[in-house]
Amino acid sequence: MLVDRGHRELPIRPDYVGKNLPTARSERVNVRVTEVDGVEGPVTVPLAAFKFAHGGPSIETPPPRLGQHTDEVLASLGYSKADIAALRAEGVI
């Protein structure tokens, strides 16, 4: 996994992903992850880095497929169905 630190990309393990990345091997950052059912198989997602007193975030639905909402987003930007079909025919989307 590559993480952009603003001036360089660092190869790091997934358990180092967080706001404050370690700069030395002696520093440790733990990231809790869970596996959820995705549309095309299991997906690993990060959990909150802290505990809530009551409840907290939860995953209710799998993430969308790549391009699942493309037509809706383009339509909301003013593209007509014909424009979207032309973009798809040209291989743009």
matplotlib code that plots the C-alpha trace (Angstrom):
import matplotlib.pyplot as plt

x = [0.0, 1.3, 0.5, 1.2, 2.9, 2.7, 6.3, 6.8, 4.9, 5.7, 5.1, 3.4, 1.4, -2.4, -2.2, -0.1, -2.8, -3.9, -3.7, -0.3, 1.9, 4.9, 8.3, 10.4, 10.1, 9.7, 6.5, 3.3, -0.1, -2.9, -5.9, -8.9, -10.5, -13.3, -14.4, -17.9, -19.9, -19.3, -21.2, -18.5, -17.1, -15.7, -14.3, -12.0, -12.9, -11.4, -13.3, -13.4, -10.2, -12.0, -14.9, -18.3, -20.1, -23.3, -23.5, -21.2, -20.7, -21.9, -21.8, -25.4, -24.8, -21.9, -19.9, -21.2, -19.7, -17.2, -19.4, -22.6, -23.7, -22.0, -25.2, -26.9, -23.8, -23.5, -27.3, -27.0, -24.3, -26.6, -25.6, -28.6, -29.2, -27.9, -24.7, -24.1, -24.8, -22.3, -19.6, -20.2, -20.0, -16.7, -15.3, -15.0, -17.0]
y = [0.0, 3.5, 6.5, 10.0, 12.1, 15.2, 15.0, 11.3, 8.0, 5.4, 1.7, 0.7, -2.2, -1.7, -1.7, 1.5, 3.5, 6.5, 10.2, 10.2, 7.7, 6.5, 7.7, 5.1, 1.3, 1.7, 3.6, 1.6, 2.6, 0.1, 0.3, -1.9, -3.3, -5.6, -7.7, -7.1, -8.6, -6.7, -6.9, -9.1, -10.7, -9.7, -6.2, -5.0, -1.7, 0.4, 0.8, 4.0, 4.7, 5.3, 3.9, 5.7, 5.9, 4.8, 3.1, 4.5, 4.1, 0.9, -0.6, -1.1, -1.9, -3.0, -0.4, 0.5, -1.2, 0.9, 3.1, 2.2, 5.8, 7.3, 8.0, 9.6, 11.8, 12.9, 13.6, 15.7, 17.7, 18.4, 15.7, 14.3, 10.6, 11.0, 12.7, 9.9, 7.2, 9.0, 9.1, 5.4, 4.5, 6.4, 4.5, 7.6, 5.9]
z = [0.0, -0.8, 1.3, 0.1, 2.9, 0.7, -0.4, -1.0, -1.1, 1.5, 1.2, 4.4, 5.8, 6.1, 9.9, 9.7, 7.8, 9.9, 10.3, 11.9, 10.2, 12.1, 11.0, 12.8, 13.1, 16.9, 16.5, 16.1, 14.8, 15.0, 12.7, 13.3, 10.2, 9.5, 6.5, 5.2, 2.3, -0.9, -4.1, -5.7, -2.6, 0.8, 1.3, 4.1, 5.6, 8.4, 11.7, 13.8, 15.6, 18.8, 20.8, 21.1, 24.4, 22.6, 19.3, 16.6, 12.9, 11.2, 7.7, 6.5, 2.8, 0.6, -1.2, -4.7, -7.8, -9.8, -12.1, -10.4, -10.0, -13.1, -15.0, -12.0, -11.3, -14.9, -15.1, -12.0, -13.8, -16.7, -19.1, -21.1, -21.6, -25.2, -24.0, -21.5, -24.1, -26.5, -23.7, -23.1, -26.8, -27.1, -24.2, -22.0, -19.3]

ax = plt.figure().add_subplot(projection="3d")
ax.plot(x, y, z, "-o")
ax.set_aspect("equal")
plt.show()
